[in-house]
Amino acid sequence: MDFTASALALVGESGVECKQCGKRWGKVLIKCGKEQMFIGEYTHNIDDKGRLAIPSKFRTKLGRGAVITKGLDGCLWLYPMDSWKKIAPKLAKLSPTQGRNRAFARLMLAGAMDVAMDKQGRVNLPVYLRQYAALKGGVVLAGLFDRIEVWDEKAWQSYRNKTEKASDEIAEQISDLGI
């Protein structure tokens, strides 16, 4: 049985295996490398060589390769390779005749870099990306389902405080999404 096509129909069935990882249903949503999501907030430091430790909770999915790129709001976006392979072609298809499309594609694609974890679970962040996000010491890694955002710790605190204060207004603006 194909896990991805039948996941919702199989809730509660303990004898079904995931074709991606071979685990029984009860552990598939949490442990399956293909279906794992990124959630949570973790604080780490960048060392003198520009290496950033990835939280152990996130390492499984990133272990097959990842891409880090310039994100929005002054942070970096770290995608597992399988997610990036879905996003990059969409960016490449943006019409180059529109300035906004060109600008966004350049930001995301030209700013991207493949990264691999070392044996200690660290990735090396290129200098130009550290400069873009003003990353020096304390860094926050925020899980956002299909990607990880990498923030300067002080910038994250400021952004989070501003967003939390406006949470009622934000909720009203997105109420039609059914959340």
Secondary structure by P-SEA (a helix, b strand, c coil): ccccccccccccccccccccccccccccccccccccccbbbbbbbbccccccccccccccccccccccccccccbbbbbcaaaaaacaaaaaacccccaaaaaaaaaccccbbbbbbcccbbbbbcaaaaaaaccccbbbbbbcccbbbbccaaaaaaaaaaaaaaaaaaaaaaccccc
